[in-house]
Amino acid sequence: MATGIVLWLPLSVLFLGSGMGGDEVGVGGDGTRIKQIKRIDMDFLSFESLHGATVYSGKYSQRLSVRSASSAFHPLREIYTAEVGVREATGNNDGPRIAEYLRYCGLGEGYEWCAAFVSWCHGQAGYPEPRNAWAAALFPAGHMVWTRASEGTGDAARNTRASSNAIPRQGDVFSIYSTSKERIAHCGFVDGWDGKFCLTVEGNVDNAVVGKRRPIKTIYAVSRWH
């Protein structure tokens, strides 16, 4: 007698092979087939200090199982985490991949590329915007979801989106403000946010795409384009 109960098995069991009908890894109590839809490589394991933040490296793999296309699969995140480890050729904002980022924004090698990296990743995920190599341009009022001034207010003061969106999430874009330049001078992806630290994936840091663990107090603002 069907009860509608779904038996969930550990990932180590679900993905031992293809003996359950190709990509199908099980059948729920309601008859819905659970499919293995994507392999996601995420690059963050070991931590070491760098310029007041924390860099993570290493690699592990995770597979997601879902009931339908409306899943937790995050194509933007898959794209930007896959770029971790990309490095400049000579330390002069150059190299084949760096050139791709900059070319996406209409520039050649030699320019600062943190915002070009963010823009390129969005483009690869199918988002037409942003498409700008100028970091400050990625934080217009209509896309802001969090600012340092709004932290802890509960009603997302100074945010232009609903307060329910005020907590940054994976794929959002963070910014760092330069007091000497008096403007936003750096940006990258939010990959985790726990109220104290922000895990990031960002380009043009020590000539590479890296992951960091930044204190939230150092983040200036967060925007959302996805």
Sequence and secondary structure as in RCSB ss.txt:
>XXXX:A:sequence
MATGIVLWLPLSVLFLGSGMGGDEVGVGGDGTRIKQIKRIDMDFLSFESLHGATVYSGKYSQRLSVRSASSAFHP
LREIYTAEVGVREATGNNDGPRIAEYLRYCGLGEGYEWCAAFVSWCHGQAGYPEPRNAWAAALFPAGHMVWTRAS
EGTGDAARNTRASSNAIPRQGDVFSIYSTSKERIAHCGFVDGWDGKFCLTVEGNVDNAVVGKRRPIKTIYAVSRW
H
>XXXX:A:secstr
          HHHHTS STTTTTEEEE TTS EEEEEEEEEE   EEEEETTEEEEE  EEEEEEESSSSSS  H
HHHHHHHTTT B SSSSS SHHHHHHHHHTT  TTS  HHHHHHHHHHHTT      S GGGG  GGGEEEEGGG
TT SS TT SS GGG S  TT EEEEEETTTTEEEEEEEEEEE SSEEEEEEEEETTEEEEEEEEGGG  EEE  
 
